[in-house]
Protein backbone atom coordinates (compact mmCIF):
# COMPACT_ATOMS: atom_id res chain seq x y z
CA UNK A 1 0.00 0.00 0.00
CA UNK A 2 1.31 3.43 -0.92
CA UNK A 3 1.17 5.97 1.89
CA UNK A 4 0.65 9.65 1.22
CA UNK A 5 1.01 12.46 3.71
CA UNK A 6 -0.50 15.94 3.67
CA UNK A 7 0.54 19.10 5.52
CA UNK A 8 -2.20 20.96 7.40
CA UNK A 9 -2.23 24.59 6.27
CA UNK A 10 -5.62 25.65 7.73
CA UNK A 11 -7.65 24.37 10.67
CA UNK A 12 -10.38 27.00 11.01
CA UNK A 13 -13.39 25.31 12.56
CA UNK A 14 -11.42 22.14 13.28
CA UNK A 15 -8.93 23.41 15.87
CA UNK A 16 -9.52 20.42 18.20
CA UNK A 17 -9.02 17.90 15.38
CA UNK A 18 -6.22 19.42 13.28
CA UNK A 19 -2.90 21.06 14.13
CA UNK A 20 -1.43 23.63 11.76
CA UNK A 21 1.86 22.65 10.10
CA UNK A 22 1.46 18.99 11.10
CA UNK A 23 1.71 16.00 8.76
CA UNK A 24 -1.34 13.80 8.44
CA UNK A 25 -1.66 10.43 6.76
CA UNK A 26 -4.03 10.58 3.80
CA UNK A 27 -6.28 7.62 3.11
CA UNK A 28 -7.28 7.20 -0.52
CA UNK A 29 -10.97 8.02 -1.04
CA UNK A 30 -11.93 8.78 -4.62
CA UNK A 31 -15.53 9.65 -3.73
CA UNK A 32 -14.35 12.24 -1.18
CA UNK A 33 -11.92 13.65 -3.74
CA UNK A 34 -14.80 14.23 -6.17
CA UNK A 35 -16.34 16.48 -3.51
CA UNK A 36 -13.14 18.42 -2.77
CA UNK A 37 -12.48 16.58 0.46
CA UNK A 38 -9.66 14.40 1.78
CA UNK A 39 -9.78 11.54 4.27
CA UNK A 40 -7.09 11.77 6.89
CA UNK A 41 -6.27 10.25 10.26
CA UNK A 42 -6.71 13.19 12.63
CA UNK A 43 -5.83 13.86 16.28
CA UNK A 44 -8.46 11.37 17.45
CA UNK A 45 -6.60 8.56 15.68
CA UNK A 46 -9.63 7.94 13.45
CA UNK A 47 -10.09 8.80 9.79
CA UNK A 48 -12.45 11.66 8.89
CA UNK A 49 -13.20 13.87 5.90
CA UNK A 50 -11.90 17.44 5.78
CA UNK A 51 -11.83 20.14 3.10
CA UNK A 52 -9.01 19.45 0.66
CA UNK A 53 -8.01 23.12 0.75
CA UNK A 54 -6.93 22.67 4.39
CA UNK A 55 -3.99 20.52 3.28
CA UNK A 56 -1.01 20.81 0.97
CA UNK A 57 0.60 17.80 -0.69
CA UNK A 58 4.25 17.19 0.16
CA UNK A 59 6.98 14.82 -0.97
CA UNK A 60 8.79 12.77 1.62
CA UNK A 61 11.86 10.64 1.05
CA UNK A 62 11.09 6.92 1.23
CA UNK A 63 13.51 6.54 4.14
CA UNK A 64 11.73 9.27 6.10
CA UNK A 65 8.29 7.89 5.24
CA UNK A 66 9.34 4.47 6.54
CA UNK A 67 10.51 6.01 9.81
CA UNK A 68 7.18 7.82 10.23
CA UNK A 69 5.22 4.64 9.59
CA UNK A 70 7.39 2.64 12.03
CA UNK A 71 6.23 4.87 14.86
CA UNK A 72 2.55 4.57 13.96
PDB file with one MODEL, atoms N, CA, C and O in Angstrom:
MODEL        1
ATOM      1  N   UNK A   1       0.837  -1.183   0.000  1.00  0.00           N
ATOM      2  CA  UNK A   1       0.000   0.000   0.000  1.00  0.00           C
ATOM      3  C   UNK A   1       0.878   1.241   0.000  1.00  0.00           C
ATOM      4  O   UNK A   1       1.848   1.322   0.754  1.00  0.00           O
ATOM      5  N   UNK A   2       0.547   2.187  -0.826  1.00  0.00           N
ATOM      6  CA  UNK A   2       1.309   3.428  -0.923  1.00  0.00           C
ATOM      7  C   UNK A   2       0.746   4.450   0.058  1.00  0.00           C
ATOM      8  O   UNK A   2      -0.452   4.734   0.052  1.00  0.00           O
ATOM      9  N   UNK A   3       1.610   4.994   0.890  1.00  0.00           N
ATOM     10  CA  UNK A   3       1.175   5.966   1.885  1.00  0.00           C
ATOM     11  C   UNK A   3       1.468   7.374   1.388  1.00  0.00           C
ATOM     12  O   UNK A   3       2.528   7.642   0.823  1.00  0.00           O
ATOM     13  N   UNK A   4       0.515   8.261   1.608  1.00  0.00           N
ATOM     14  CA  UNK A   4       0.649   9.651   1.221  1.00  0.00           C
ATOM     15  C   UNK A   4       0.401  10.502   2.458  1.00  0.00           C
ATOM     16  O   UNK A   4      -0.465  10.196   3.278  1.00  0.00           O
ATOM     17  N   UNK A   5       1.165  11.560   2.574  1.00  0.00           N
ATOM     18  CA  UNK A   5       1.012  12.465   3.707  1.00  0.00           C
ATOM     19  C   UNK A   5       0.683  13.861   3.202  1.00  0.00           C
ATOM     20  O   UNK A   5       1.128  14.275   2.132  1.00  0.00           O
ATOM     21  N   UNK A   6      -0.110  14.578   3.998  1.00  0.00           N
ATOM     22  CA  UNK A   6      -0.498  15.943   3.672  1.00  0.00           C
ATOM     23  C   UNK A   6      -0.120  16.856   4.829  1.00  0.00           C
ATOM     24  O   UNK A   6      -0.112  16.432   5.985  1.00  0.00           O
ATOM     25  N   UNK A   7       0.191  18.101   4.521  1.00  0.00           N
ATOM     26  CA  UNK A   7       0.541  19.096   5.519  1.00  0.00           C
ATOM     27  C   UNK A   7      -0.676  19.969   5.785  1.00  0.00           C
ATOM     28  O   UNK A   7      -1.260  20.514   4.848  1.00  0.00           O
ATOM     29  N   UNK A   8      -1.063  20.110   7.038  1.00  0.00           N
ATOM     30  CA  UNK A   8      -2.200  20.956   7.404  1.00  0.00           C
ATOM     31  C   UNK A   8      -1.798  22.427   7.296  1.00  0.00           C
ATOM     32  O   UNK A   8      -0.852  22.868   7.947  1.00  0.00           O
ATOM     33  N   UNK A   9      -2.522  23.178   6.470  1.00  0.00           N
ATOM     34  CA  UNK A   9      -2.227  24.592   6.270  1.00  0.00           C
ATOM     35  C   UNK A   9      -3.367  25.485   6.755  1.00  0.00           C
ATOM     36  O   UNK A   9      -3.246  26.709   6.717  1.00  0.00           O
ATOM     37  N   UNK A  10      -4.467  24.896   7.209  1.00  0.00           N
ATOM     38  CA  UNK A  10      -5.619  25.645   7.731  1.00  0.00           C
ATOM     39  C   UNK A  10      -6.385  24.700   8.643  1.00  0.00           C
ATOM     40  O   UNK A  10      -6.556  23.525   8.319  1.00  0.00           O
ATOM     41  N   UNK A  11      -6.845  25.202   9.774  1.00  0.00           N
ATOM     42  CA  UNK A  11      -7.649  24.366  10.665  1.00  0.00           C
ATOM     43  C   UNK A  11      -8.870  25.108  11.203  1.00  0.00           C
ATOM     44  O   UNK A  11      -9.460  24.688  12.199  1.00  0.00           O
ATOM     45  N   UNK A  12      -9.246  26.186  10.564  1.00  0.00           N
ATOM     46  CA  UNK A  12     -10.377  27.000  11.012  1.00  0.00           C
ATOM     47  C   UNK A  12     -11.637  26.140  11.112  1.00  0.00           C
ATOM     48  O   UNK A  12     -12.071  25.527  10.136  1.00  0.00           O
ATOM     49  N   UNK A  13     -12.208  26.111  12.304  1.00  0.00           N
ATOM     50  CA  UNK A  13     -13.389  25.311  12.562  1.00  0.00           C
ATOM     51  C   UNK A  13     -13.089  23.896  13.002  1.00  0.00           C
ATOM     52  O   UNK A  13     -13.987  23.167  13.424  1.00  0.00           O
ATOM     53  N   UNK A  14     -11.828  23.502  12.907  1.00  0.00           N
ATOM     54  CA  UNK A  14     -11.423  22.136  13.281  1.00  0.00           C
ATOM     55  C   UNK A  14     -10.211  22.176  14.219  1.00  0.00           C
ATOM     56  O   UNK A  14      -9.380  21.268  14.197  1.00  0.00           O
ATOM     57  N   UNK A  15     -10.112  23.210  15.029  1.00  0.00           N
ATOM     58  CA  UNK A  15      -8.929  23.407  15.872  1.00  0.00           C
ATOM     59  C   UNK A  15      -8.664  22.229  16.814  1.00  0.00           C
ATOM     60  O   UNK A  15      -7.507  21.938  17.117  1.00  0.00           O
ATOM     61  N   UNK A  16      -9.707  21.551  17.280  1.00  0.00           N
ATOM     62  CA  UNK A  16      -9.521  20.421  18.196  1.00  0.00           C
ATOM     63  C   UNK A  16      -9.071  19.161  17.456  1.00  0.00           C
ATOM     64  O   UNK A  16      -8.512  18.248  18.065  1.00  0.00           O
ATOM     65  N   UNK A  17      -9.312  19.111  16.154  1.00  0.00           N
ATOM     66  CA  UNK A  17      -9.018  17.903  15.380  1.00  0.00           C
ATOM     67  C   UNK A  17      -7.757  17.998  14.538  1.00  0.00           C
ATOM     68  O   UNK A  17      -7.149  16.980  14.208  1.00  0.00           O
ATOM     69  N   UNK A  18      -7.360  19.228  14.187  1.00  0.00           N
ATOM     70  CA  UNK A  18      -6.223  19.425  13.282  1.00  0.00           C
ATOM     71  C   UNK A  18      -5.236  20.421  13.865  1.00  0.00           C
ATOM     72  O   UNK A  18      -5.632  21.431  14.448  1.00  0.00           O
ATOM     73  N   UNK A  19      -3.957  20.135  13.708  1.00  0.00           N
ATOM     74  CA  UNK A  19      -2.899  21.060  14.126  1.00  0.00           C
ATOM     75  C   UNK A  19      -2.248  21.651  12.883  1.00  0.00           C
ATOM     76  O   UNK A  19      -1.876  20.930  11.958  1.00  0.00           O
ATOM     77  N   UNK A  20      -2.117  22.971  12.876  1.00  0.00           N
ATOM     78  CA  UNK A  20      -1.434  23.626  11.756  1.00  0.00           C
ATOM     79  C   UNK A  20       0.000  23.138  11.646  1.00  0.00           C
ATOM     80  O   UNK A  20       0.652  22.863  12.653  1.00  0.00           O
ATOM     81  N   UNK A  21       0.485  23.033  10.416  1.00  0.00           N
ATOM     82  CA  UNK A  21       1.864  22.651  10.096  1.00  0.00           C
ATOM     83  C   UNK A  21       2.214  21.230  10.551  1.00  0.00           C
ATOM     84  O   UNK A  21       3.389  20.920  10.749  1.00  0.00           O
ATOM     85  N   UNK A  22       1.221  20.378  10.716  1.00  0.00           N
ATOM     86  CA  UNK A  22       1.465  18.992  11.099  1.00  0.00           C
ATOM     87  C   UNK A  22       1.171  18.082   9.902  1.00  0.00           C
ATOM     88  O   UNK A  22       0.283  18.358   9.095  1.00  0.00           O
ATOM     89  N   UNK A  23       1.940  16.990   9.807  1.00  0.00           N
ATOM     90  CA  UNK A  23       1.713  15.998   8.760  1.00  0.00           C
ATOM     91  C   UNK A  23       0.590  15.065   9.176  1.00  0.00           C
ATOM     92  O   UNK A  23       0.495  14.650  10.331  1.00  0.00           O
ATOM     93  N   UNK A  24      -0.254  14.746   8.212  1.00  0.00           N
ATOM     94  CA  UNK A  24      -1.336  13.796   8.444  1.00  0.00           C
ATOM     95  C   UNK A  24      -1.312  12.743   7.348  1.00  0.00           C
ATOM     96  O   UNK A  24      -1.050  13.043   6.183  1.00  0.00           O
ATOM     97  N   UNK A  25      -1.588  11.507   7.740  1.00  0.00           N
ATOM     98  CA  UNK A  25      -1.657  10.428   6.763  1.00  0.00           C
ATOM     99  C   UNK A  25      -2.969  10.528   6.000  1.00  0.00           C
ATOM    100  O   UNK A  25      -4.041  10.626   6.596  1.00  0.00           O
ATOM    101  N   UNK A  26      -2.872  10.501   4.694  1.00  0.00           N
ATOM    102  CA  UNK A  26      -4.027  10.577   3.804  1.00  0.00           C
ATOM    103  C   UNK A  26      -4.452   9.180   3.400  1.00  0.00           C
ATOM    104  O   UNK A  26      -3.627   8.370   2.979  1.00  0.00           O
ATOM    105  N   UNK A  27      -5.725   8.901   3.526  1.00  0.00           N
ATOM    106  CA  UNK A  27      -6.280   7.618   3.106  1.00  0.00           C
ATOM    107  C   UNK A  27      -7.009   7.844   1.790  1.00  0.00           C
ATOM    108  O   UNK A  27      -7.857   8.731   1.686  1.00  0.00           O
ATOM    109  N   UNK A  28      -6.682   7.056   0.804  1.00  0.00           N
ATOM    110  CA  UNK A  28      -7.284   7.203  -0.517  1.00  0.00           C
ATOM    111  C   UNK A  28      -8.803   7.061  -0.443  1.00  0.00           C
ATOM    112  O   UNK A  28      -9.321   6.095   0.118  1.00  0.00           O
ATOM    113  N   UNK A  29      -9.504   8.034  -1.014  1.00  0.00           N
ATOM    114  CA  UNK A  29     -10.965   8.015  -1.037  1.00  0.00           C
ATOM    115  C   UNK A  29     -11.408   8.814  -2.261  1.00  0.00           C
ATOM    116  O   UNK A  29     -11.572  10.032  -2.197  1.00  0.00           O
ATOM    117  N   UNK A  30     -11.594   8.118  -3.359  1.00  0.00           N
ATOM    118  CA  UNK A  30     -11.933   8.784  -4.624  1.00  0.00           C
ATOM    119  C   UNK A  30     -13.251   9.539  -4.539  1.00  0.00           C
ATOM    120  O   UNK A  30     -13.378  10.626  -5.103  1.00  0.00           O
ATOM    121  N   UNK A  31     -14.221   8.985  -3.851  1.00  0.00           N
ATOM    122  CA  UNK A  31     -15.525   9.650  -3.725  1.00  0.00           C
ATOM    123  C   UNK A  31     -15.381  10.985  -2.990  1.00  0.00           C
ATOM    124  O   UNK A  31     -15.982  11.985  -3.385  1.00  0.00           O
ATOM    125  N   UNK A  32     -14.587  10.996  -1.925  1.00  0.00           N
ATOM    126  CA  UNK A  32     -14.352  12.238  -1.179  1.00  0.00           C
ATOM    127  C   UNK A  32     -13.641  13.254  -2.068  1.00  0.00           C
ATOM    128  O   UNK A  32     -13.964  14.442  -2.051  1.00  0.00           O
ATOM    129  N   UNK A  33     -12.665  12.772  -2.847  1.00  0.00           N
ATOM    130  CA  UNK A  33     -11.923  13.655  -3.744  1.00  0.00           C
ATOM    131  C   UNK A  33     -12.821  14.337  -4.760  1.00  0.00           C
ATOM    132  O   UNK A  33     -12.581  15.486  -5.129  1.00  0.00           O
ATOM    133  N   UNK A  34     -13.843  13.645  -5.210  1.00  0.00           N
ATOM    134  CA  UNK A  34     -14.799  14.231  -6.166  1.00  0.00           C
ATOM    135  C   UNK A  34     -15.572  15.385  -5.548  1.00  0.00           C
ATOM    136  O   UNK A  34     -16.113  16.228  -6.263  1.00  0.00           O
ATOM    137  N   UNK A  35     -15.625  15.425  -4.230  1.00  0.00           N
ATOM    138  CA  UNK A  35     -16.345  16.481  -3.513  1.00  0.00           C
ATOM    139  C   UNK A  35     -15.395  17.503  -2.876  1.00  0.00           C
ATOM    140  O   UNK A  35     -15.807  18.303  -2.037  1.00  0.00           O
ATOM    141  N   UNK A  36     -14.111  17.466  -3.287  1.00  0.00           N
ATOM    142  CA  UNK A  36     -13.139  18.424  -2.774  1.00  0.00           C
ATOM    143  C   UNK A  36     -12.706  18.161  -1.350  1.00  0.00           C
ATOM    144  O   UNK A  36     -12.235  19.067  -0.661  1.00  0.00           O
ATOM    145  N   UNK A  37     -12.863  16.918  -0.901  1.00  0.00           N
ATOM    146  CA  UNK A  37     -12.476  16.575   0.455  1.00  0.00           C
ATOM    147  C   UNK A  37     -11.350  15.545   0.446  1.00  0.00           C
ATOM    148  O   UNK A  37     -11.100  14.884  -0.562  1.00  0.00           O
ATOM    149  N   UNK A  38     -10.680  15.423   1.588  1.00  0.00           N
ATOM    150  CA  UNK A  38      -9.655  14.403   1.779  1.00  0.00           C
ATOM    151  C   UNK A  38      -9.972  13.631   3.051  1.00  0.00           C
ATOM    152  O   UNK A  38     -10.541  14.178   3.996  1.00  0.00           O
ATOM    153  N   UNK A  39      -9.603  12.365   3.067  1.00  0.00           N
ATOM    154  CA  UNK A  39      -9.785  11.536   4.265  1.00  0.00           C
ATOM    155  C   UNK A  39      -8.423  11.398   4.929  1.00  0.00           C
ATOM    156  O   UNK A  39      -7.472  10.891   4.335  1.00  0.00           O
ATOM    157  N   UNK A  40      -8.350  11.853   6.160  1.00  0.00           N
ATOM    158  CA  UNK A  40      -7.088  11.770   6.890  1.00  0.00           C
ATOM    159  C   UNK A  40      -7.317  11.178   8.276  1.00  0.00           C
ATOM    160  O   UNK A  40      -8.437  11.158   8.786  1.00  0.00           O
ATOM    161  N   UNK A  41      -6.232  10.699   8.869  1.00  0.00           N
ATOM    162  CA  UNK A  41      -6.274  10.254  10.259  1.00  0.00           C
ATOM    163  C   UNK A  41      -5.931  11.474  11.101  1.00  0.00           C
ATOM    164  O   UNK A  41      -4.810  11.980  11.047  1.00  0.00           O
ATOM    165  N   UNK A  42      -6.902  11.944  11.879  1.00  0.00           N
ATOM    166  CA  UNK A  42      -6.712  13.188  12.630  1.00  0.00           C
ATOM    167  C   UNK A  42      -6.226  12.929  14.053  1.00  0.00           C
ATOM    168  O   UNK A  42      -5.765  11.833  14.372  1.00  0.00           O
ATOM    169  N   UNK A  43      -6.333  13.943  14.902  1.00  0.00           N
ATOM    170  CA  UNK A  43      -5.829  13.860  16.275  1.00  0.00           C
ATOM    171  C   UNK A  43      -6.536  12.796  17.116  1.00  0.00           C
ATOM    172  O   UNK A  43      -5.994  12.344  18.124  1.00  0.00           O
ATOM    173  N   UNK A  44      -7.735  12.397  16.710  1.00  0.00           N
ATOM    174  CA  UNK A  44      -8.463  11.370  17.453  1.00  0.00           C
ATOM    175  C   UNK A  44      -7.923   9.977  17.158  1.00  0.00           C
ATOM    176  O   UNK A  44      -8.224   9.023  17.876  1.00  0.00           O
ATOM    177  N   UNK A  45      -7.118   9.860  16.090  1.00  0.00           N
ATOM    178  CA  UNK A  45      -6.605   8.560  15.678  1.00  0.00           C
ATOM    179  C   UNK A  45      -7.527   7.858  14.700  1.00  0.00           C
ATOM    180  O   UNK A  45      -7.226   6.759  14.234  1.00  0.00           O
ATOM    181  N   UNK A  46      -8.653   8.490  14.389  1.00  0.00           N
ATOM    182  CA  UNK A  46      -9.626   7.937  13.452  1.00  0.00           C
ATOM    183  C   UNK A  46      -9.543   8.702  12.133  1.00  0.00           C
ATOM    184  O   UNK A  46      -8.997   9.803  12.073  1.00  0.00           O
ATOM    185  N   UNK A  47     -10.097   8.098  11.072  1.00  0.00           N
ATOM    186  CA  UNK A  47     -10.092   8.805   9.787  1.00  0.00           C
ATOM    187  C   UNK A  47     -11.410   9.543   9.591  1.00  0.00           C
ATOM    188  O   UNK A  47     -12.489   9.006   9.843  1.00  0.00           O
ATOM    189  N   UNK A  48     -11.295  10.793   9.132  1.00  0.00           N
ATOM    190  CA  UNK A  48     -12.446  11.661   8.886  1.00  0.00           C
ATOM    191  C   UNK A  48     -12.205  12.457   7.612  1.00  0.00           C
ATOM    192  O   UNK A  48     -11.080  12.560   7.123  1.00  0.00           O
ATOM    193  N   UNK A  49     -13.291  13.017   7.089  1.00  0.00           N
ATOM    194  CA  UNK A  49     -13.197  13.869   5.903  1.00  0.00           C
ATOM    195  C   UNK A  49     -13.007  15.323   6.318  1.00  0.00           C
ATOM    196  O   UNK A  49     -13.616  15.800   7.275  1.00  0.00           O
ATOM    197  N   UNK A  50     -12.144  16.016   5.570  1.00  0.00           N
ATOM    198  CA  UNK A  50     -11.898  17.442   5.775  1.00  0.00           C
ATOM    199  C   UNK A  50     -11.796  18.112   4.414  1.00  0.00           C
ATOM    200  O   UNK A  50     -11.547  17.447   3.408  1.00  0.00           O
ATOM    201  N   UNK A  51     -11.990  19.432   4.378  1.00  0.00           N
ATOM    202  CA  UNK A  51     -11.834  20.140   3.102  1.00  0.00           C
ATOM    203  C   UNK A  51     -10.419  19.953   2.552  1.00  0.00           C
ATOM    204  O   UNK A  51      -9.440  20.093   3.285  1.00  0.00           O
ATOM    205  N   UNK A  52     -10.321  19.641   1.281  1.00  0.00           N
ATOM    206  CA  UNK A  52      -9.014  19.449   0.660  1.00  0.00           C
ATOM    207  C   UNK A  52      -8.146  20.689   0.698  1.00  0.00           C
ATOM    208  O   UNK A  52      -6.919  20.586   0.694  1.00  0.00           O
ATOM    209  N   UNK A  53      -8.764  21.861   0.736  1.00  0.00           N
ATOM    210  CA  UNK A  53      -8.006  23.120   0.753  1.00  0.00           C
ATOM    211  C   UNK A  53      -7.283  23.344   2.078  1.00  0.00           C
ATOM    212  O   UNK A  53      -6.449  24.244   2.175  1.00  0.00           O
ATOM    213  N   UNK A  54      -7.582  22.552   3.089  1.00  0.00           N
ATOM    214  CA  UNK A  54      -6.932  22.671   4.390  1.00  0.00           C
ATOM    215  C   UNK A  54      -5.571  21.985   4.421  1.00  0.00           C
ATOM    216  O   UNK A  54      -4.848  22.065   5.414  1.00  0.00           O
ATOM    217  N   UNK A  55      -5.228  21.307   3.322  1.00  0.00           N
ATOM    218  CA  UNK A  55      -3.995  20.524   3.276  1.00  0.00           C
ATOM    219  C   UNK A  55      -3.210  20.799   2.003  1.00  0.00           C
ATOM    220  O   UNK A  55      -3.772  21.119   0.956  1.00  0.00           O
ATOM    221  N   UNK A  56      -1.896  20.665   2.126  1.00  0.00           N
ATOM    222  CA  UNK A  56      -1.008  20.805   0.970  1.00  0.00           C
ATOM    223  C   UNK A  56      -0.254  19.496   0.787  1.00  0.00           C
ATOM    224  O   UNK A  56       0.233  18.918   1.759  1.00  0.00           O
ATOM    225  N   UNK A  57      -0.154  19.025  -0.450  1.00  0.00           N
ATOM    226  CA  UNK A  57       0.604  17.797  -0.694  1.00  0.00           C
ATOM    227  C   UNK A  57       2.095  18.056  -0.500  1.00  0.00           C
ATOM    228  O   UNK A  57       2.584  19.148  -0.790  1.00  0.00           O
ATOM    229  N   UNK A  58       2.798  17.071  -0.019  1.00  0.00           N
ATOM    230  CA  UNK A  58       4.246  17.191   0.158  1.00  0.00           C
ATOM    231  C   UNK A  58       4.903  15.905  -0.319  1.00  0.00           C
ATOM    232  O   UNK A  58       4.258  14.861  -0.419  1.00  0.00           O
ATOM    233  N   UNK A  59       6.186  15.997  -0.611  1.00  0.00           N
ATOM    234  CA  UNK A  59       6.980  14.819  -0.967  1.00  0.00           C
ATOM    235  C   UNK A  59       7.897  14.507   0.196  1.00  0.00           C
ATOM    236  O   UNK A  59       8.533  15.389   0.772  1.00  0.00           O
ATOM    237  N   UNK A  60       7.948  13.230   0.524  1.00  0.00           N
ATOM    238  CA  UNK A  60       8.795  12.772   1.621  1.00  0.00           C
ATOM    239  C   UNK A  60       9.689  11.659   1.084  1.00  0.00           C
ATOM    240  O   UNK A  60       9.227  10.779   0.358  1.00  0.00           O
ATOM    241  N   UNK A  61      10.949  11.703   1.437  1.00  0.00           N
ATOM    242  CA  UNK A  61      11.860  10.636   1.054  1.00  0.00           C
ATOM    243  C   UNK A  61      11.344   9.303   1.578  1.00  0.00           C
ATOM    244  O   UNK A  61      10.763   9.245   2.661  1.00  0.00           O
ATOM    245  N   UNK A  62      11.547   8.252   0.832  1.00  0.00           N
ATOM    246  CA  UNK A  62      11.089   6.920   1.226  1.00  0.00           C
ATOM    247  C   UNK A  62      11.637   6.547   2.597  1.00  0.00           C
ATOM    248  O   UNK A  62      10.914   5.988   3.421  1.00  0.00           O
ATOM    249  N   UNK A  63      12.894   6.848   2.845  1.00  0.00           N
ATOM    250  CA  UNK A  63      13.509   6.539   4.141  1.00  0.00           C
ATOM    251  C   UNK A  63      12.776   7.251   5.280  1.00  0.00           C
ATOM    252  O   UNK A  63      12.525   6.652   6.326  1.00  0.00           O
ATOM    253  N   UNK A  64      12.437   8.505   5.084  1.00  0.00           N
ATOM    254  CA  UNK A  64      11.730   9.271   6.099  1.00  0.00           C
ATOM    255  C   UNK A  64      10.317   8.737   6.279  1.00  0.00           C
ATOM    256  O   UNK A  64       9.844   8.609   7.409  1.00  0.00           O
ATOM    257  N   UNK A  65       9.642   8.427   5.187  1.00  0.00           N
ATOM    258  CA  UNK A  65       8.290   7.895   5.244  1.00  0.00           C
ATOM    259  C   UNK A  65       8.274   6.586   6.038  1.00  0.00           C
ATOM    260  O   UNK A  65       7.378   6.360   6.851  1.00  0.00           O
ATOM    261  N   UNK A  66       9.259   5.735   5.800  1.00  0.00           N
ATOM    262  CA  UNK A  66       9.343   4.470   6.537  1.00  0.00           C
ATOM    263  C   UNK A  66       9.527   4.707   8.027  1.00  0.00           C
ATOM    264  O   UNK A  66       8.956   3.981   8.841  1.00  0.00           O
ATOM    265  N   UNK A  67      10.303   5.697   8.393  1.00  0.00           N
ATOM    266  CA  UNK A  67      10.506   6.007   9.814  1.00  0.00           C
ATOM    267  C   UNK A  67       9.215   6.515  10.453  1.00  0.00           C
ATOM    268  O   UNK A  67       8.908   6.174  11.596  1.00  0.00           O
ATOM    269  N   UNK A  68       8.465   7.324   9.720  1.00  0.00           N
ATOM    270  CA  UNK A  68       7.184   7.825  10.234  1.00  0.00           C
ATOM    271  C   UNK A  68       6.226   6.658  10.457  1.00  0.00           C
ATOM    272  O   UNK A  68       5.561   6.587  11.490  1.00  0.00           O
ATOM    273  N   UNK A  69       6.156   5.756   9.504  1.00  0.00           N
ATOM    274  CA  UNK A  69       5.222   4.636   9.586  1.00  0.00           C
ATOM    275  C   UNK A  69       5.622   3.618  10.645  1.00  0.00           C
ATOM    276  O   UNK A  69       4.765   2.914  11.179  1.00  0.00           O
ATOM    277  N   UNK A  70       6.920   3.528  10.958  1.00  0.00           N
ATOM    278  CA  UNK A  70       7.393   2.640  12.031  1.00  0.00           C
ATOM    279  C   UNK A  70       6.802   3.046  13.367  1.00  0.00           C
ATOM    280  O   UNK A  70       6.467   2.194  14.191  1.00  0.00           O
ATOM    281  N   UNK A  71       6.676   4.325  13.575  1.00  0.00           N
ATOM    282  CA  UNK A  71       6.227   4.871  14.864  1.00  0.00           C
ATOM    283  C   UNK A  71       4.722   4.809  15.014  1.00  0.00           C
ATOM    284  O   UNK A  71       4.203   4.982  16.117  1.00  0.00           O
ATOM    285  N   UNK A  72       4.014   4.567  13.924  1.00  0.00           N
ATOM    286  CA  UNK A  72       2.548   4.570  13.960  1.00  0.00           C
ATOM    287  C   UNK A  72       1.990   3.316  14.600  1.00  0.00           C
ATOM    288  O   UNK A  72       0.772   3.167  14.706  1.00  0.00           O
TER     289      UNK A  72
ENDMDL
END
